[in-house]
Amino acid sequence: METTVNTAPEPRAAALLDTVEPDEAFLIAAEQEEVPQARRRALVVLISDHAIDAGEDTDRLVTELLIEAGFSVDAVVSVRSKKSQIRQAIETAVVGGVDLVLTVGGTGVGPRDRTPEATRGVLDQLVPGIAQALRSSGQACGAVDACTSRGISGVSGSTVVVNLAPSRTAVRDGMATLTPLVHHLIDQLQKYTVE
């Protein structure tokens, strides 16, 4: 299994703070808002031998979108489209305590599209609403592979696992769709873990 750690820079919000003086109402609102102490952690699993063109920089795109969504990306892992390798990558991430595992690719109907089957074997609970939302938004934006994806989503331990279709459109639209849903699930998981 080949592992690539992506070192994309964090957004430079601090530089913006130097140029803007917040008013009193903003400061009061910021004090009342609950701000997470640390960024949530994610790991990306690219199914590399099916439908993902290395020239598309899928790893960079997914990493940038995850950072924008409030995650730090522990690693981008490339695996072959074999159930055992996909499952091992997901299980390793779950044991490592990441909040989100995002798989990209292997969700179609071809003979090597094994991502949903590999994922199902790791999940404790299915959360079909996320996969349904991804298919629905994929149809609306014209991402045919997202609309016809067999991808699933669910929870393994305290980790959310989501399968994404591999096209750039499916990845971009999928991240916009799943971000609030995933954060909601992670909030629930952390609430029950703490209690």
N, C-alpha and C positions, 0 to 999 in steps of 0.2 A: 504494500500500500504506500503510495507516494504522498507525502505531506508537504504542503506549501504554506508557509505562514505569510499572510498578507500584512504589510506594514503601511497601510494607507494612513495618511495624516488625519488627525482629529480636526473637526471644524474649528476655525479660529474665532470663536465667539468672544473671547477675552479682548481681542483687538477692537471689536465693535463697541464694547463697554467703555473704552477710553474716549470715544468720540460722541457718546450720547449721555446726557445728564438725565437720569430718571427723575420723574416728578414724584411728589409725595404719594399720590394715589397708586402709582406703580409699585413703590416700595412697600406699601401696606398690602397690596395684592400678592406680591412676591413672598412676604412673610407668612401669609395665610395659606399659600399653596404648599402642598406636600411635595418636596423635591427628593427623589431617590438619592441615597448616599453614594451609590456606585452605579456605573452603567451596567446594564444587563449583558450577559455573555451569550455569544452565539457561535456555532460552528457550521460551516457549509460543507456539504458532501456533493461533489460534482461527479456525475456518472459519465466518465470521460470517453467511453468508446461508442457512444450512441448519441447522435443528434447535436452534440455540442462541438462547435468549431472553435479550436483554440484561438483562431484569429479574431474571434468576437470579444475576447477579454471578458467572458462571463464571470470569472472569479472577481475581477476588479469591479464590475457593475454591481454584483450582489453585495460585495463588501461595502461599497460606497452607499448603497441603499440601506443596508443594515446600520451603518454608522449614523446616517441621517435619521433613522428610526429609533435611535437611542441605545444601540447595542455596541459592544466592543466585539470584534471578531477574533476569537482565539486562533482559528486556523481555517484554511480552505484545503480540504482533502480531496484528492482525485482517486477514484476507484473504478475498476472495470465493472461492467454491468453483470455482476454475478451476485446472486442472493447472499452468499456467505460474506463477500467483501462489503457489500452495502450494509448488511446487518452488523458486522463487526465495527464498522466506522460509526454507526449510530450508537451502538452499545458503549463504545469507548467514550463518546461524547457525554452520554448519560452518566456513566460512572464518574467522569471528570467534573460533573456538576454544572454543565452549561444550562442556561435557561431555555435556549432554542436550538434545535437542529433543523437546518433547512437543506433538503436534498433538491438537486436540480437535475432533471433528466430521467429517462427510463420509465415514463408514465404513460406511454402509448400502448398500442396493441401488438407491436412487433414481438417476435420470439425472444428478443433479448431485453424487453422492457419488463424488468423484474422488481423495480423499486417498490411498488405498493405491497407486493407479497413479502419482500424483505422487511419492510417497515411494520407491517401488521404483526409479525412475529415478535417485535420488540415492545409494542404498545400494551399498556395496562388498560387504557380506556380509549375508545374511539371518540373523536369530536367531529362528526360529519359536517357540521355547519360551516367550518372553515373551508373544507374542500368544495362544498356546494357554492359558497360565496366566490371562490376562485374560478369555478367553471362559469358561473353567471356573469361575473365581471369580464372574464375572458371572451365570452360571447359578445358582450356589449362593445368591447374595444377591438374586436376582430382578430383576437389571438386564437386561431383555430386549435392549436395544440393545447391551449389551456381549457378551452371549451370541451374538448373531447378527452381530456386527461382522465386517467383512472387513479390519479393521485389521491392519497388519503391523509388524514391528520388526526392527531391524538396526543395522549400524554403517556410518558414512560417515567415512572418515579415522579420527580418534580421538574421534568423537562418536557417542553412542548416540541413535537416533531411534525413537520409539514413537508409534503412533497410538492414541488413546483415543476411545471412543464419548462422545457429548456429555451424557448425562443426569447429574444430580448424583450419583445412586447409582453410575453407572458410573465417574464421576471419583473419588469417594471410595473405592470398593472397588478401582478400578484402581490408585490411588496406594498403597494398603496392600499390594497384591499385587506391584506392580513395583518398589517401593523397594529391597528387598534384592537383587533380580535385577539392577537397573541399577547399583547400587553394586558388585556383583561384576564386571560387565562393565567398568566404568570402572577398577576396580583392575587388571584384566587389561590393558586398553589402556595404562594409565600404566606398568605394569611393563615392557611390551615397548617402549614409547617411550623409557624411561630407559636400558634395556640397550643 
